[in-house]
Every structure is written in structure tokens, then in C-alpha cells.
Amino acid sequence: MAKVVLKIKALPKDISTNIDSLKGHVKEFLMKYGTVYRIEVEPLAFGLNVIIVTFIMEESEGTTSLEAAFTTFKDAEMSITDVSRMPDF
């Protein structure tokens, strides 16, 4: 089966949120749906940081269930920013 690589953006809902703690919560949440390959923190604006996750999942599962699950995550707004097929080696 083919796999896809997703870039997921997690924007904290509160500027006072501890970004390191949030990284752990995001990773724990996403691991139910696939493999977290990398988590990075990038500055956005005015002291606000955004978490960028490189995530791998089975192509056959699609992203619909994952996107629906984003609504249950209370600490950040999550969205998929990029999807590409993982090359077969």
C-alpha cells in the first residue's frame, strides 16, 4: 500500500499556551492516525508560534477521518497544508 506525507499546521488557540507542552499533546493525538515523522516550531507573528508536523499515513485511509478528528482537539486549530505521495523505495 502507498503512503502519503502530510504537513499539518497546529495553531495554538491561546497565545499563553506552553508550546513545548502543546507539541507533546499534538504528537500524542496524531499517533492514533499514523506516524509523526517530525515536529517543528516556527514563529508566526507577534510572539505567536505555530507547530508544523510532518505526518505519514496510509493513502487508502484518506484524510477525511483525520480532518474530522481535528475538531475534537481543544488546544489548537489544526489543518492540513500539504499532501504528497511518499515514494516507494
FENVENSUL-V761034 format. One record per backbone hydrogen bond with DSSP energy under -0.5 kcal/mol. CO is the residue of the C=O (numbers start at 1). NH is the residue of the N-H. Records with the same first field share a line. If there is no record, write none. Layout:
BEGIN
CO->NH  NH
END
This chain:
BEGIN
2->59
3->86
4->6  57
5->84
6->8  55
7->81  82
8->53
9->11  79
10->12  51
11->77
14->17
17->19
18->22
19->23
20->24
21->25
22->26
23->27
24->28
25->29
26->30
27->31
29->32
30->33  34
35->37  56
38->54
40->52
42->50
45->48
48->44  45
49->12
50->42  52
51->10  53
52->40
53->8  55
54->37  38
55->6
56->35
57->4
58->61  62
59->62
63->67
64->68
65->69
66->70
67->71
68->71
69->72  73
70->73
72->74
75->13
76->78
77->11
79->9  81
82->7
84->5
END
